[in-house]
Amino acid sequence: MTNQKTLYSFVDENGTTQYGVHVGTDSSNRYLIEVKGTNNIVVKDKKELEEVLPYTFSTVINGKETHFQIAPGTVEKGDVLLYTGSTPPVVVSVKAVDTKSKEARVKFNGAKLLTEKL
């Protein structure tokens, strides 16, 4: 089990996006969030919070859906990729983007293949 606290983003009363970690829960089941950079505590309903996760995409490799971290805009749904992280290499397509997966592998080993519709 990890001690790492979940990082959330939320919009404050000025319309600014803030970041903080969940440090407790009050008697109304609202989250106590310690705001990064200020260490102030704010109380937020869970639906006001969005968990901060890396940008990820998914593909199916050898029959198993697998998620990878990647920079936004690098791949699009339907792109064809050559995955070289297995032997032999496998041609796959991007199933979904911005999958918000906590289990994403850090790096996709391979390349995007340029295709032309027939």
RAJO-V975857 format. One record per run of one state. SS is the DSSP state (H for helix, E for strand, L for the rest). FROM is the first residue (numbers start at 1). TO is the last residue. If there is no record, write none. Layout:
# RAJO-V975857
SS;FROM;TO + SS;FROM;TO
This chain:
# RAJO-V975857
L;1;6 + E;7;11 + L;12;16 + E;17;25 + L;26;30 + E;31;35 + L;36;40 + E;41;44 + L;45;45 + H;46;48 + L;49;49 + E;50;51 + L;52;55 + E;56;61 + L;62;63 + E;64;69 + L;70;79 + E;80;83 + L;84;89 + E;90;97 + L;98;104 + E;105;105 + L;106;109 + E;110;113 + L;114;118
